Amino acid sequence: MFAVIIADYFFAIASLGSVAEVLRQFAVVISNIALGLGVISLLRIHGRNVQRRLEGRWLYSIVTIITFVSVFLLGIINTNGDQYTWAFNHVYTTLQQTMYASTGFFIVSSAYRAFRARNIDAGLLLIAGCIVVFTNAPIGEVIWSGFPVIGDWLLGPGQLPGYRVLMMIAGFGTIVYAYRVITGNERGFFGGGE
Amino acid sequence: MILKDGRIVAFILLFGSFVLYYLFTRMMEQGKAFKIRTLAPLEALPEAVGRCAEMGKPIFYMPGIGSSLSLSSGAYILAGITILGRLAGFAAKAGVKLRLFTVTIDAMPLIQDTIKTAYAVEGKVEEYSDDNIELIANQSSLVSRYLGAVQRESPAAACLIGYLAYESVVLSEAGNIVGAMQISGTVNLYQIPFLVASTDYTLIMEELFAAAAAVSGDAGAVGPIAAEDVIKFASLGIMILGMVLAPLGITFLVDLLGL
């Protein structure tokens, strides 16, 4: 099965393409079945929390279950309906963006601790970080017109070689992992442990 | 031409890689010893558990976000779950409470089985509890829940190993606020700087896979990692050759790789 999918990418054989397309559809169906399994797990775990009145969690589990059922029913009725759209745009997206927005404060906290010139490497990082900050802040260009030039170089050609090398290495690692899964050597995938 | 244009060399390289992985696996099965170099984050796992045991506090684990069946995150989450098995063994042995937070609903049975198996191997299956594994509906909810749990329970150590996105900096800073020792690892390039800055140990990019292979330790896992080093050196050689030829206007290497 894996061989068919991989072969379809490389070989121009019409019958192989149609078989691979069917297998890809299988994969979509299987992943959706897994999603259904996950939903059952979610309801089972949170339902058990409510049933056992698990301290500190059962109220949140009630909220989770009620929210899940409500949105699920709205989606079943009409995913393009006003109520479903409202729930997504005005509840889910709003809450998600709120949590996402808090990231900025944590980044500042992390940067305050990380950007210290303890050694040469840290010093270079600090200088590069300051230049990029001044590049993105409008006042940077007012202070010195060279900041955007240097900053854009750092964000572009300066980091591109390192970025590409790391992406290549990640690609190699992914291929190795895929080989181990295909050949059954990655037993953790099948829940077998060590 | 039976092979698609522009993919001939890629096919040869991929097939050659698979042959190399197989050969190295066979070499290891026949007694040739390949060792994965010491990975500091992996070596720090017992230290983290020991710290928790001394302070009487739990250890937190988050195996990343996304789906285990996803192309973008699946492999990394599964690698994180493999490392979780090793940590769960240490935690069971030391009697440390392992608290896990995840949004990967399709991998939930695998996570439960991994931890339960680790406890059973240590003969402490009665100490295993599903209550210590929290399944949260989505990414932002996980951030909120984790932040609250860290503040209330003050873990002595935390591990964030898997596919991480924006929550990496938030969760790692939450651990720093309570003074937890933190071990992290991800393949998401944009989050690595945050993790390196915020955590004590970081598995960078494919070190995550190497760590998962080191945890299992068998020939089928370690052999391909060793073969991968050969491939990396070969790729480095091709890059250096290209760097030398390109300024001279010689394009045969580019043309060859583009076949």
Interface residues (C-beta under 8 A of the other chain):
Chain A: I6 Y9 F10 F11 A12 I13 I30 S31 A34 L35 L37 G38 V39 S41 L42 I45 H46 R48 L54 G56 R57 Y60 T64 T67 F68 L95 Q96 T98 M99 Y100 S102 T103 F106 I107 S109 S110 A111 R113 A114 Y163 L166 M167 M168 I169 A170 F172 G173 T174 I175 V176 Y177 A178 Y179 R180 V181 T183 G184 N185 E186 R187 G188 F189 G191 G193 E194
Chain B: M1 I2 L3 K4 R7 A10 F11 L14 S17 F18 Y21 T25 S67 L69 A75 L78 A79 I81 T82 G85 R86 I105 D106 M108 P109 L110 D113 T114 T117 A118 V121 D130 D131 E134 L135 A137 N138 Q139 S140 V143 S144 R145 R152 Y166 V169 V170 S172 E173 A174 N176 V187 L189 I192 F194 A197 S198 I204 M205 E206 L208 F209 A210 A212 A213 V215 S216 G217 D218 G220 A221 P224 I225 A227 E228 I231 K232 S235
